């Protein structure tokens, strides 16, 4: 009976698509990353910034839409396994995602601290490695928010069907018009939700069979529509050709996500569905390989950039050649470079795969959990998501930098991310304990956001790398959290002056 629920919910096409997507991510980063070693200092050059003609290749290798699509299927199945119980679903999914992630954060934060304490001159090898290692976190942080929104999005899917992703696509276009046409940059944050939730939403259509019921000609037409949309947007529409951020370019399709990523999603999901029959035939003879690989995909995803740092620190001091990027010698050395990354990758997987857990659906009764618990869980999700996403922006180095890294005008540093993560984890833990402790910890979290935000509202807070925009964001989040908590308490049936202990 071990892993029975997991086995029932497996889909070999989804398993194959997940593995293939992670392989593309890993090889994409390994191929395009050029390590530059100079007198003990280590630098990184992205080949996409040197080879403009390669940008169109990102129409195949920017597979994050496929990973959100796969996530939509997995989250739909997980919610079904939990009989629609939101808190049980969230606990299982977050244990799955956060256990290996927190180990990774602990390791690289320690390295980042060592880089500052033991070495006088920055940047150094440890410092640059701690910066580079955080690359996977921008996706992981966004995905944590998407997972938490999956249950309500599934309900919307059942009610509105295809109208919902169509509306999201129109919304993404409207955001682009306002963002680029009118210069209102603050609205760009909406597309982080609209674009990635759209890709995730398509996974629900696969889970309920709607995509499989479509005529193959319709799928082919939709696929070509997505491809044609990319061509039009990147020529007539002046969108960047690259579907990933290219250092040195003023405009990116990923920050904020643009309508081009919507077209990329349609193109890639359609293409995946068209090759599904062959993928199923391939997967049928490799079920054990797929099952085993799917149990370490998060470990591989988290640590594959770390393998670059380790290999670079080993082979370049030994005299590994450093030809200029995109030259014939550079291309000739790429297979050797990738081969050098395999041993550290295997060692990292062997060391950390034990932390990639796959918990069974939670078996505790929380169907009638009071609203307070849900407010606590929601507050925790926001804080944890900000912390994980923040590391994707800041890296794990320069822990308390006065001038934090910026994303959409919000400044962050690793210390701020740690605070978000610790507070969020405490509140998430409390959501599954007594109501009183959930109320107490949620109040502390919301009040902390509010107070810190008010203190930094004029000039920010240097030790947290926080500017005034980030401070006001904390004010807003703290105020909303306290308001929701107050509403939950006022609507909870209880004796005057008492809080319910169970639920």
N, C-alpha and C positions, 0 to 999 in steps of 0.2 A: 504493500500500500504506500510505500515511500514515494514522495513526489507525485502522488496520484493526481492531485488537482492540477499540478503543473503539466503533467503529461496530457491530460484531457484537453487543456487549453493550448497545446502546441499546434502550430501551423508551419509545415516545412518550408513553404514559400517565404513566410515572414522570417523564419530562422535563417534561411539562406540570404535573404535581402539584408538582414541585420549584419551578418558576418561580412557579406560583400561590401556593404557600406563602410564598415569599420576598416576593412583592408584598404579601401580607396582613401579613406582619411589618413591612415598611417603612411601609406606609400606616397600620397600627395605631399604630406609635410616633409617626409624624409627626402624626397626628390628635390623639392623646391628650396629646401633650407641649405644655404651655404654657410659653413662655419669659417670664420676668419680668425686665425691665431696670430697674434703679434706681440712678442716679448712678454708672454704671460697673460696678456689681455685677450679676451675672447669676444668676438662680435658675430652678428648674424646678418646675412643678406638674403632677402627673398628673391628667388630667381624671377618671379612674376614682375618685379620692378625693373628687371634688366631685359626681359624678353617679352615685349608687348604682344608679339604674335602668338604667344602661348595663352593669352587671356581667354580665347574662345574655348580652350580645353576645360575651363572651369564650368562650362555648361554640362559637362559630364562628371567632373570630379568634385564639384560642390554638392555633396550628397546629404547635407544637413536636412533638406526637406524630406528625404527618404527616411531619415532617422526619426523625425517627428511623425511621419506617416506610420512607421512601425510602432512608435510609442502610442499612437492613437488606438491601434489594434490591441496592443498589450494592456493598456489602461482600461479599455472597454471590457476585455475578458476578465481582468482582475476585479473590476467592480461587480461583474456578474458573479464571480466566485465568492464575493463578500455579500451577496444578496442585496446590493445597493446601499450597504452601510458605509457612509462617508468616512467616519472616523476609523473604522476598521481597515478600510481600503487605504486611507492615508498612512496609517501606521505601517502596514506591510510594504507599500511602495517606497516610503521614505527610509525605512530600515534597509531596503535593498539598495537604494541610491547613496545614502549618507554614510553607511558603515565604511566602505572602502574610501569614500571621499574624505572623511574625517581623518583617517590614517594618513592619507596623502597630504592633507593640510598640515598635520602634525610634523611629518618628516620635513617638508619643504619650509615651513616656518622656522623650524630649528636650524636648518641650513642658512636661511636668510639672516637669522640672528647671529649665527657664527660668522657670517661674512662681514658683518658690521663690527663685531667684537674682536675678532682675531686678526683682521687685516686692516691696516691703516688706510691704504689707498683704494678708493672705489672709482670705477668698477673693477672687480676682480673676477676670477673664474667662478667662485661660489655665488657672488652677487649676480652675475649675468645668468648663471644657471637657474637661480631662484626666480629670476624674471621670466626666463624662457619657459620654465616648467608649467606655468599657469595657463598656457594657451588653451587647453581643453575646457577651461572653466566658464568661458563665455557661453558655450552651448549648454553646459550642465546647469548653470544658474538659471537660464531661461527655461530649461526643461523642468526644473523643480516647480516653477510657477505654473507651467502648463499641466503638470501632473495634478497639482492641487485644484486646478480648474476643470479637470476632466469630468467629474460627475455632473456638475451643472451644464457643461457643454454637451454631454451625452443627452441630457434631458432636452436641451434645445435642438439637438440633432433629430431626436424622435418627433419633435413637434413641427420643425420647419424644414427638415430634409435639405434638399439642394439649394433652397433659398438662402440658407445661412452662409455657406461658403461663397455664394454669389454676392451676397451683401458685404462680406468681408473683403472680397476683391474690389468691389466698388469703393468701399471705405479706404482701402490702401491707395487707390488712385486719387481719391479726394485729399488724403493726407499728403501725397506727393505734390499735388497742385498747390496746396497751401504752404508746404514746407519749402519747395523750390521756387514756385511761382511768386508767392507773396513774402517769402523770407521769414515766416513765422516758425522758427526752429523748435520751439517748445512742443509743437504738436507731433513732432517726429516720434516721440515715445509711444504713441498709439499704434504705430506700425509694428513695434516689437510684439504686440498682442495680436493684431489683425493678421499679419503675414504668417507667423509661426503657428498660431491657433488654426489657421486655415489648413496648413499642411497636416496638423494633428487631426483635424476634423475629418479629413479624407480617410484616415485609418478607421473611423467608425463605419464608413460606408463599405469598407472591405470586411469589417467584422460582422456586419449584418447581412452581407451577401449582395448588397446593392451594386457594387462595382463589378462583381462577377456575373451579375445578370445582364450587364450591358452588352449589346452586340459588339463584336470585335471591330467592326467598321466604325462604330461610334467612338470606341477607345482610340483607334488609330487617328480619327479626325481630331479628337481632343488633343492627342499627343502632338500632331502637326500644328494645331492652333497654338499650343504653348511654345513650340519652336519658332513659329512665324512671329509670335508676339515678342520673343527675345530679339529676333532680327530687327523688327520695326523699332522697338524701344531703344536698341543700341545704335541705330543708324539715324532714323528720323527723330527719335525722341531724345537723343543725346545722353542716354543712360550709359554708364561705364560698361564696357564689354565684359570685364571680369566680374564674376559672381562672388568673389571673395575680396576682402580689402587688400589693396596694393599700396605698400608704403610709398609715399611721395605723391600719390594722387589725391586731389582735393575732395573728390566725391567718391563715396563707396556705396555699393548696393546693399551692404549689410549693416551700416550704421548711419542713419536708421535703415531698417529693411525697406526695400522699395517694391514697386509693382513688378519690377523685373524678376524678383524672387518668387512672386506669385506665378508668373509665366514659367519660371524654372521648375516650380513645384508641379504644375500641370504637365510639363514636358517629361520630367523624370518619373513621376508616378505612372503616367501613361506608358512610357517606355518599359517600366518594370512590369506592368500588367501584360504588355505584349509579349515579353519574353518569359512570362510565368510558366507556360507549359514546359518549356525546356528547363527552366529552373527546377520545377517539380521532378522532372525525369532525372536530373543531376542529383537532386537531394535524396531521391528514393534509395540510392545506393550508398549514401554517405550520412545516414541518420545518426550514427554514433559520433562521427566527426563533428557534425553540426551541433548536436546536443552538448558535447564537451566544450566546443569553442564558444557557444552561447553562454556558457557558465563562467567565462573569463573575459567577455568582451569589454566590460566596464573597466576591468583592471588594465587591459591592453590600451583602451582609450585614454585612461588617466595617465599612464606611465610612458606612452610611446614618445612623447617629446623629451621626457627625462632621459630616455636612451640616447637621444641626440647629444645632450649635455655630457653624459658619461663618456660616450665614444669620442666626442670632440676633445675632451680633456685628456684622453689617453693617446689617441693616434696622432694628433697634431704635434705635441711636444716630441714625438718620435720621428718627426720629419715627413708626415703625410703631405703629399704635394698640394699646393694651393693655386691652381690655375684660375684665371679670371672666369667669372660666371658666364656661361653660355658659349664658351670657346669649345673647340673640338676636344681639347684635353679634359675640360670639365665634364663634358658628356661622357667621355670614355671612362672617367673615374666614377661616375654615378653608380654603376653596379657594384664596384668595390666598396664605395662608401655605404651603400645599403647593406651589403654583406657584413660590414663592420658594426652595423647597428643591431644585427640579429642577436649576437651573444648577450649584450646587456639587456635587450628586451626580454629574452628568455629567462635571464636571471631575475629580473624585476617581477615577471609574472610568477615565477616559482616562489619568490619571497612573499608576494602580496596577494596571491590568488585566494588564500585562506580567508581573507577579509571580505571577499565578494560572496555574500550570503544570498540565498534565495528562499526567504521565509514562506512557509505555507500560509494560506489565508487565515487571518486572525479569527480565533474561535470564541471570543468573548462577546457577551450581549451588550450592545450599545445602541440598539435600535431607537430607544426613546431617550437618548442622552440629551440633557438640557441644552438650550441655546448657548449658555455660558461656555460649555466645552467647545462648541463650534467656533465661537468668537476667539477663544484661546488658541485653537488650532490655526485659524486664519491669521491671527496676529503673528504666530510663530512662523508660518509659511512666508510671510512678507519679510520678516527679519532674517530668516535663514537664506531665503532667495537673494536678498540684497548682499548678504555676506559672501555667498558662493560666487554670484555674478561679479561682485566687486573684485575678487581675486583675479578674475579673468581680465580685468582692466588694469589692476595695479601690480600683479605678480606677487611674489612672496619676499621681495627685497625692499630695502629702505622702509623699515617697519613703521616708523612714525614720521615720515617725511612731511615737512611743513606744507609744501606745495604738492598736494596729491595729484594723481592722474585724473584726467577729465573724460567724462562720457556724457554727451548731450548737456554740457555746461555744468554737470554735477561733479565735484572733486571728491576723490576718495583716497585713502591709503590703507595698507594692510591692518593697522591697528583698529581703524574703524570697521573693517570687515570682520575682524576677530570679535569685536564687541557685538556686532549684529548676530554673528553665528552663535556665540555663547548665550546671549539673551534669548535668541530664538529657540535654541535647543532646550533651555530650561522651561520655557513656556510650553513647548510641544510636549515635553515630559509631563508637565502638570495637567495637560488636557486629558490625560488618561488616568489621573489620580482623582482625589476628592474635589468637589466643586469649590470648596474654600481655597485650596491651594491654587487651583486654576484662576480664580478671581484675583488672588494676591499676586501671582507672577505676571498675569496679563496687565494688571494695574501698574506694576513696576516697569514693565516693558514700555507701555504707552506713555507713562509719566517720564521715563528716561528720554524717550524720543522728544517729547514736548519740551522738557527742560533744556536738554542739549541744543535743540533747535533754537529756542529763544535766546540762549546764551550766545550762540554763534550767528544770530540773524543779521547782525550788522557787518561784521568782518570775518565771520567763520571761526573755526577753532583749529589752530595750527597743528597741535599734536595729533589731531584726527585727520589732517589733510583736508579739512572741510572748508568750503567757501560758503558765501551767504545763500546761494541757490540750494546747496545741499542742506543747509541748516533749515531753510523754510520747508523743504521736503519733509524733514523730520518733524517739524511743527505740525504739518498737515497730517502725517501718518499717526502721530501721537494723539492729536485731537480726534481723528476718526476712530482710533482704537478705543479711547475713553468713551466716546459717544456710543459706539456699538456695545461696549461692555455695560454701560448704563442702561441701554435699551434691553439687553438680555436679562439683566437683573430685575428690571421693573416688570418684565413680562413673565418672570418665573413664578409659578405657583408655590408659595411658601408661607409659613406663619410669620406674622409681623416680627421683624428684628432677627429672623433666622434665615439661613441659607440651606437649601436642600443638600443633603450629604451624598445622596446616591443618584444614579442616572447614567 
